[in-house]
Amino acid sequence: MAGEERTRIRRRVRLGWLVGLSGVGLALAVLAVAVLLVQSSDDDPRGSSGQVDYQARIRASRSALFPGTLHVEAERRVPVDRESVIAIWACGPDSAETCPTGTLGTGPATSAPGASPTGTGPATPGASPSVAGTRPAPERPPVTVPLGARLRIDLIAGDSEAITVRSVDAAGDPAQPLTERDDVANWSWFVRATRPGTYPLVASVSVLAADSETLLVPRERVDIELTVTRTGAYTAREATRGGWAVTRWVVGTVIALLGTGLITTATLAGWRRRGGRAGQGEGRASRTGT
């Protein structure tokens, strides 16, 4: 009887431990789920309703877009080592009086009165144009882009070693608001190439939401080709560099040949001296024997 009582007690103890451990595990599981829920709510400060509102604002921003145009003002042929300016204008559909007429064609440029092709920001009435650009060409019309939001344009050079691109207004915000149909904005860059050739540049155009870096539409790209021509100074400098290179090669070759000749002469002279001494020794030996 005593053995059976001890067995029942052990079973009750084991059952109590099992129930206790199960309760602790369940409590830990509930706590873990609660922590995950809190973290997920912290990661999304907008919450579910905020996310819905955010998506609604993005859809409203997209529906508010209207067609605009981009105009590029640039000297397409520039001398080597000379810094030129490339300007891109974004113009609303009702900004005909303030939007420049420069596009992606070729030839001298003209700008509408009151447009300022330098700096960053909307055109200022009374400013005078100072950047050479291009007239509209029938085969290269202005680039159509959606406006009605924030617009960002970045100019990218493919060959970074031979050409440098820097913004005219390095401290300014590259994203500008164009929310009205008569808005005009401008981006300008200094461009300088150190070698002649043809350089492809790419203007990356991003249409952004008002309160974030969210793209409202896929990025657009505008290809700009810059031809850099030789100058007399560049040709003379290259000729001088080439002449010095040839001179260094000739001098090095002559020195090497002279060194080789001197070594060869010294070697032959040594051989001759050793041969003469050997002959004199043999002569003395023969006279002594006689």
C-alpha positions in Angstrom: 0.0 0.0 0.0 2.8 2.4 0.8 4.4 1.8 -2.6 1.1 2.5 -4.4 0.7 5.7 -2.4 4.2 6.9 -3.3 3.5 6.1 -7.0 0.3 8.2 -7.0 2.1 11.1 -5.3 4.8 11.0 -8.0 2.2 11.0 -10.7 0.4 14.0 -9.2 3.8 15.8 -8.9 4.7 15.0 -12.5 1.2 16.1 -13.7 1.5 19.4 -11.7 4.9 20.1 -13.3 3.6 19.3 -16.8 0.6 21.6 -16.3 2.8 24.3 -14.9 5.3 24.1 -17.8 2.5 24.0 -20.3 1.1 27.2 -18.8 4.5 28.9 -18.8 5.0 27.9 -22.5 1.6 29.2 -23.4 2.2 32.5 -21.6 5.5 32.9 -23.4 3.9 32.3 -26.7 1.2 34.9 -26.0 3.9 37.3 -24.9 5.9 36.7 -28.1 2.9 37.3 -30.3 2.1 40.5 -28.4 5.7 41.8 -28.8 5.6 41.1 -32.6 2.3 43.0 -32.9 3.7 45.9 -31.1 6.9 45.9 -33.2 4.9 45.7 -36.4 2.7 48.6 -35.3 5.9 50.6 -34.5 7.5 49.9 -37.9 4.4 51.2 -39.7 3.7 54.5 -38.0 0.8 55.1 -40.4 -1.0 52.0 -39.3 -3.4 50.2 -41.6 -5.6 53.3 -41.9 -2.6 55.5 -42.5 -1.4 53.1 -45.2 -4.7 53.4 -46.9 -4.6 57.2 -46.7 -1.0 57.2 -48.1 -2.0 55.1 -51.1 -5.0 57.3 -51.6 -2.7 60.4 -51.6 -0.4 58.7 -54.2 -3.3 57.9 -56.4 -4.6 61.4 -56.1 -1.1 62.8 -56.9 -0.9 60.6 -60.0 -4.3 61.7 -61.2 -3.3 65.3 -60.7 -0.4 65.1 -63.2 -0.6 67.0 -66.5 1.6 66.9 -69.5 4.6 69.3 -69.6 7.8 69.6 -71.7 11.5 69.6 -71.2 13.8 71.9 -73.1 17.6 71.4 -73.3 19.9 74.4 -73.8 23.4 73.4 -74.6 26.3 74.1 -76.9 26.6 70.8 -78.7 30.2 71.5 -80.0 32.6 72.9 -77.5 36.4 73.2 -77.4 38.4 70.9 -75.2 39.2 72.1 -71.7 36.5 74.8 -71.9 33.7 74.7 -69.3 30.3 75.1 -70.9 26.8 75.1 -69.4 23.9 72.6 -70.0 20.5 73.9 -68.9 17.3 71.9 -68.8 13.9 73.7 -68.5 10.7 72.1 -67.3 7.7 74.0 -68.6 4.0 73.6 -67.8 1.5 73.6 -70.7 0.4 77.3 -70.0 3.9 78.7 -69.6 4.5 79.6 -73.3 5.5 83.2 -72.5 8.2 82.3 -70.0 9.4 79.0 -71.3 12.6 79.2 -73.5 12.5 77.9 -77.1 15.6 75.8 -76.8 15.2 72.1 -77.4 17.3 69.1 -78.5 18.0 70.4 -81.9 21.2 72.1 -83.2 22.3 75.7 -83.9 22.3 78.9 -82.0 19.8 79.4 -79.2 17.2 81.9 -78.3 15.3 82.2 -75.1 12.0 83.9 -74.4 12.1 87.3 -72.7 12.3 87.1 -68.9 13.9 83.6 -68.8 17.1 83.0 -66.9 19.0 79.9 -68.1 21.4 79.9 -65.2 20.9 78.8 -61.6 18.2 76.6 -60.2 14.6 77.6 -59.7 11.7 79.2 -61.5 12.4 81.8 -64.1 12.6 85.4 -62.8 11.0 88.2 -64.8 13.6 90.7 -66.1 16.5 88.3 -66.1 18.6 88.1 -69.3 19.6 84.8 -71.0 23.4 84.1 -70.8 23.7 80.4 -71.8 24.0 79.3 -75.5 21.4 76.7 -76.3 19.6 75.4 -79.3 16.6 76.3 -81.4 13.7 73.8 -81.9 14.4 71.3 -84.6 11.5 69.6 -86.4 13.1 66.2 -86.0 13.9 66.8 -82.3 10.8 68.1 -80.5 10.7 68.9 -76.8 10.5 65.9 -74.5 7.1 65.4 -73.0 7.1 64.6 -69.2 4.3 64.6 -66.6 4.2 67.6 -64.3 2.0 68.5 -61.4 4.4 67.3 -58.6 8.0 67.5 -57.5 10.5 67.1 -60.4 14.1 66.0 -60.0 16.7 66.0 -62.8 20.2 64.6 -62.5 22.8 64.9 -65.3 25.0 61.9 -65.6 28.2 61.6 -67.6 29.3 58.1 -68.8 33.1 58.7 -68.9 33.8 60.3 -65.5 37.6 60.4 -66.1 37.5 62.6 -69.2 34.4 64.7 -68.4 33.2 66.4 -65.3 29.7 67.6 -64.4 28.9 69.8 -61.5 25.7 71.6 -60.7 25.6 75.4 -61.0 23.7 75.5 -57.7 25.4 72.8 -55.8 23.7 73.8 -52.5 20.2 73.8 -54.0 17.5 71.1 -53.8 17.6 69.1 -57.1 13.9 68.4 -56.7 11.6 71.4 -57.5 7.8 71.7 -57.2 5.9 72.2 -60.5 2.3 72.0 -59.4 0.7 74.7 -61.5 0.1 74.5 -65.2 2.1 77.8 -65.8 5.1 76.8 -63.6 8.7 76.9 -65.0 11.8 75.5 -63.4 15.4 75.2 -64.5 18.4 73.0 -63.8 21.9 73.9 -64.9 25.3 72.2 -64.8 28.9 73.1 -65.7 30.4 70.5 -68.1 34.1 70.3 -69.0 36.0 67.6 -71.0 39.7 67.2 -71.0 40.0 65.1 -74.2 38.4 65.6 -77.6 35.6 63.2 -78.6 31.9 62.6 -78.4 30.4 62.2 -75.0 26.9 60.8 -74.3 25.2 62.5 -71.3 22.0 61.3 -69.7 19.5 63.5 -67.9 17.5 61.3 -65.4 14.1 62.8 -64.8 12.1 61.7 -61.6 8.5 62.8 -60.8 8.2 62.5 -57.1 5.4 62.6 -54.5 5.0 65.8 -52.6 6.1 64.4 -49.2 8.5 61.6 -50.1 10.9 60.3 -52.6 8.2 57.9 -54.0 8.2 57.8 -57.8 4.8 58.6 -59.2 5.7 57.4 -62.7 8.8 55.5 -64.1 11.9 57.6 -64.6 12.4 59.3 -67.9 15.8 59.7 -69.6 16.9 62.4 -72.0 20.0 61.7 -74.0 22.4 64.6 -74.7 25.4 64.2 -77.0 28.3 66.6 -76.5 31.1 66.9 -79.1 34.4 68.2 -77.8 36.7 69.6 -80.5 40.5 70.0 -80.6 42.2 73.3 -80.2 45.6 74.6 -81.3 46.8 74.7 -77.7 45.6 71.1 -77.0 47.3 69.9 -80.2 50.5 71.7 -79.4 50.5 70.3 -75.8 49.9 66.8 -77.1 52.7 67.2 -79.7 55.0 68.5 -77.0 54.1 65.5 -74.8 54.7 63.2 -77.8 58.0 64.9 -78.6 59.2 64.5 -75.1 58.2 60.8 -75.1 60.1 60.2 -78.3 63.1 62.1 -77.0 63.1 60.1 -73.8 62.9 56.9 -75.8 65.8 57.9 -78.1 68.0 59.1 -75.2 67.3 55.9 -73.3 68.0 53.8 -76.4 71.3 55.6 -77.1 72.4 55.3 -73.4 71.6 51.6 -73.5 73.6 51.1 -76.8 76.5 53.1 -75.4 76.5 51.1 -72.2 76.4 47.9 -74.2 79.3 49.0 -76.4 81.4 50.0 -73.5 80.8 46.7 -71.7 81.6 44.8 -74.9 84.8 46.9 -75.5 86.0 46.4 -72.0 85.3 42.6 -72.2 87.3 42.3 -75.5 90.2 44.4 -74.1 90.3 42.1 -71.0 90.4 39.0 -73.2 93.2 40.5 -75.3 95.3 41.4 -72.2 94.9 37.9 -70.8 95.8 36.4 -74.2 99.0 38.6 -74.5 100.1 37.7 -71.0 99.6 34.0 -71.7 101.8 34.3 -74.8 104.6 36.1 -73.0 104.6 33.4 -70.3 105.0 30.6 -72.9 107.9 32.5 -74.6 109.8 32.9 -71.3 109.4 29.2 -70.6 110.8 28.2 -74.0 113.9 30.4 -73.6 114.6 29.0 -70.1 114.5 25.5 -71.4 117.0 26.3 -74.1 
